[in-house]
Amino acid sequence: MTTVNRKYKDRLFRMVFSSGEALLALYNAVSGNSCTDPDEIEIVTLDDVIYMGMKNDAAFLIDDILNLYEHQSTKNPNMPLRGVLYMANEYRRYLEEYRLNIYGSSLIRLPLPQYYVFYNGREEEPDRTELKISDAYSKKYSQLTPCLEFKAVMLNINIGHNQELMEHCQKLKEYAQFVGEVRKRLDRGARLEEAADEAITHCIKEGILAEFLIAHRAEVNEVILTEYDEQFHIASEKELSRQEGLEQGLNQGLEQGIKALIEAYAELGIPRNKIVAKLEEKFSLSQEASEEYVEKWFLPAK
């Protein structure tokens, strides 16, 4: 069994799109441009800036546009707020690098910000969603207009979504196919280590991210284990946040609590066998009884 390195910060998405050539192809697909020179890209990702335990995946300048790209495997309505905080640090870096004086009498010209979130979680989402920070503002003073707006465009990159985008960026399409292969094996009940290794072997054979996977097989395995370990942790936190409701449910009837736990874990894509094990542990059920409950209420996230 591969040991999860909890200090390993890179995400698979970040690894796949770490080069200027890969970012340029993704940028062209998203923006509709047709830039051809990777040297036009200036990667400005702030590696030392970590917010909520996660680094930004990619930030780069091209043609006076400051692009911020993030990948998410769980739906997060707070992405605009995260983007504001990260973009502020980017502009701070920009001012320092070019020694620009914000107290001077001349207007400082800034690169235009663009923020995209690439989503491949299990929950069903439309191809494109706009998330605005103003949605989070207090509604107490509806007569006032907020002085700050910031928008995150969330693009669903699961197989079957944004097909035109995928056709314009082959690497993004293959990334989605690879993630799909891992999930397919997890849904069949394979252990995570087996699912990852089998998916890598299959994709290399089929020419899906083959060159990348051959060169980085060990790192990819480790990153997958880390990411899914974190998703399982998120599920655990979600269970804790529902604890009061679960306890009330248990008082009203054991089955309500069991159903709530199964739905919470299924929503985050946790495999059936792990949910069965959790039921045995939490409710002191036999494996047979746990499997019956999972069979009754488990609805895999789409």
Secondary structure, 3 states (H helix, E strand, C coil): CCCCCCCCCCCHHHHHCCCHHHHHHHHHHHHCCCCCCHHHCEECCCCCCEECCEECCEEEEECCEEEEEEEECCCCCCHHHHHHHHHHHHHHHHHHHCCCCCCCCCCCCCCEEEEEEEECCCCCCCCEEEEEHHHHCCCCCCCCCCCCCCEEEEEECCCCCCHHHHHHCHHHHHHHHHHHHHHHHHHCCCCHHHHHHHHHHHHHHHCCCHHHHHHCHHHHHHHHHHHHHHHHHHHHHHHHHCHHHHHHHHHHCHHHHHHHHHHHHHHCCCCHHHHHHHHHHHHCCCHHHHHHHHHHHCCCCC
